[in-house]
């Protein structure tokens, strides 16, 4: 049985920020491809929810994993509900840890 993906309400804002950043230096086509790559990576978590480094130092149960060359996906896994909550996506050294703390459950 596959896990389902739930996204924090601010997840879309993370993607928009990443898109703007990439678009500014590489153009809209590259930005669109990078967002698609990140979203596809997240969809694969349904089959492999326990990948990534556990970052209890930031938040209990938090996992963080590189999704692309410069993107980091941060999520928690609820085994009872078979749910993966995507809390944030950081890019190119952005302070995803501070974002997680603001979004903590």
C-alpha positions, 0 to 999 in steps of 0.5 A: 500500500502506498503512502499519500502525499499531503502538502503544507499550505505554504508549499506552493509559495516555496515552489513559486519562490524557487521558480522566480529565483531560477527564472531570474538567472536561467529563464522560464523554461529552465525554471519550469523544468526544475519545478517539474523535477522537484514535484516528480521527486516528491511523488516518488516518496509515496513508494519510498517514504523512509528515505532522507536524513532524519533531522530531529535536531530541527524537528522531531521526525523531520526528514530532509533529502536532496530532490535535485542539484540544489533543492531539499525536500523536508517532510515527516512520515505518519506511518499510522495514517500512511501519510507524508507531509511535505513541510517545505522545499528549500533551494540553493542554500535557503534557510529551510530550517527556519521555515520548518520551525515556523511551520512546525506542527 
